[in-house]
Amino acid sequence: MACGDTNKRLVETLEKLINRRDVVKNRQQRNGSRANAELNSKRVGMENERSQAQGQISEPAVAERDFHN
């Protein structure tokens, strides 16, 4: 059962990080930083493609990095 609880917590953390990333992106767009927001979206897409090619899931790391930038 501990594994199930851990997985549930990981999913919840991932959802929170994705939501934070989206909030930051929306703020950038509202503040006139649309070019930066679009660039970040492309960068996230490229990171995901690269990690998928390597068989890794990097979305949490990308979301956290974008949130802190």
N, C-alpha and C positions, 0 to 999 in steps of 0.2 A: 504493500500500500504506500510506502514511503516514496517509491518511484512515481506513482500516480500523482501524489501531492507535489512532488518536485516539478513534474511536467506541467501541472496546472499553474504553479507559481511562475515558471518560465514563460508560459503563454501569456499570463497576466502582465508580466514585466515587459515582454515584447510589445503587447498592445499599448501599454503606457508610453513606451519609447516612440512607437510609431505615431501616437497621438501628439506627443510633444513635438516631434519633427514636423508634423502637419501644421501645428499651431505656429511654429517658427516660420515656416514657409509662407503661411497666410499673412503673418505680420510683415514679412519682408515685402510681399506683394502690395499690401496696403500702404507701406511707407515709401513706395516708389522704387524699391529695389527689385523690380520684376526681373531684370536681366540676371541678377545674382540668384534669385529663386529658380529661374529656369536653368541656369548653369548648375546649381546644386542638384536639381532633378536629374539632369543628364549625368552628372557625376555619380549619383546614387545608382542610376540605371547601369552605368558602366561597371561600378563596383559589384553589383548583383550579378551581372553577366560573367564577370571575371571569376567570382567566387563559385558560381554554379558550374563553370567549366572545370574548376578545381574540385568540385564535389563538396563545397562548403556552403553554409548559409551564413551570410555576414550581415543580414538586415539589422540585428540588434546593435552591432558595432557601428554601422553606418548611421543609424538613427541617433545613437548616443553622440557620435562625433558631430553630426549636424546640429544637434541640440546645443552643444557646448560652443560651437563656432559663432 
